[in-house]
């Protein structure tokens, strides 16, 4: 992570004053993919990579933000109320607008942002950016919002300003994360519990395809529409359903002849994935790593075949670890079409596995995949 001293020094050299410094982590998701916007269960955890922010409120404008890692700066006399193409500042100004809608007038500010969360790897770098600004704005404005409202603000920025119709999991994890714990989150009620990550000599190993994905382009939003189509079908039958979470698997199977095959497959994956989260959580708590690994492989199969969000590179990485010594299971993680796979691997087997998988991937795709050991971290905070 970026150190407070380094970022403060950078800010003072640029703006001549000492700032407040905040950070918010990226996240992994152990299991429960594409279930959050369907009111289902997820099991994320914060990681030890974070988006860090040095910020100082001003009595008058303009607002200046320096994205250190992108070598880019913006300056604005007013906070825009509409997104600008796909610019990184949309994530920030979306948060500004969400505060404004809640009656909070934010001051202009100077800021420097730096992050060590790999962009495009499915580790929610954008949610961390939104979350750290939400947390910081709450502090400098004295708005007094609780952590749940800050989570809603960050999601609102992504949904309504950026235009990606994601669920609440990424922002929730970035704000609520606790080191050495996963979060078992009910995305319908937002009830949650911390689950100790007692890995029992195992590591969480990520392989990065090095393939960037742009979920906002179309496919992510399309999956949400396909799921909503099934919900609308059941509403037409008089069933009170707001999301797929309100529909049972037997109900879905009974309705199969009346649903188009694509929408049926999307819904079946979500309902089965919810069940896998429950089994996985219990397996982890009892140290049944074989059962936990089975859930990961089954999750990937569903994401590949029913939800159609995998890709050749992700499938290759999952197939490459299957059956290797010390590997309990693996799957693609995140929205899809690129990013990382997440694997549970015996610590003693990690080095050999990385060497084998990297060599095989390089031979096929001409690039060596990056890899990370996913250590956990705490949620948004002021340093």
Secondary structure, DSSP 8 states (H G I E B T S, - for coil): ---HHHHHHHHHHHHSS--EEEEEEEEEESS--S-GGGT-EEEEEEEEEEEEEEEEE-SS--EEEEEGGGTEEEEESS--SS--TT-THHHHHHHHHHHHHTT-----EEEEEEE-S-TTSSS-HHHHHHHHHHHHHHHHHT----HHHHHHHHHHIIIIII-----SHHHHHHHH--TTEEEEEETTT--EEEEE---TTEEEEEEE------GGGTHHHHHHHHHHHHHHHHHHTT---SSGGGS-HHHHHHHGGGS-HHHHHHHHHHHHHHHHHHHHHHHHHHT-HHHHHHHHHHHHHHHHHTS----HHHHHHHHHHTT-TTEEEEEEESSSSSSEEEEEEEGGGHHHHHHHHHHHHHHHHSS--EEEE--B---SEE-
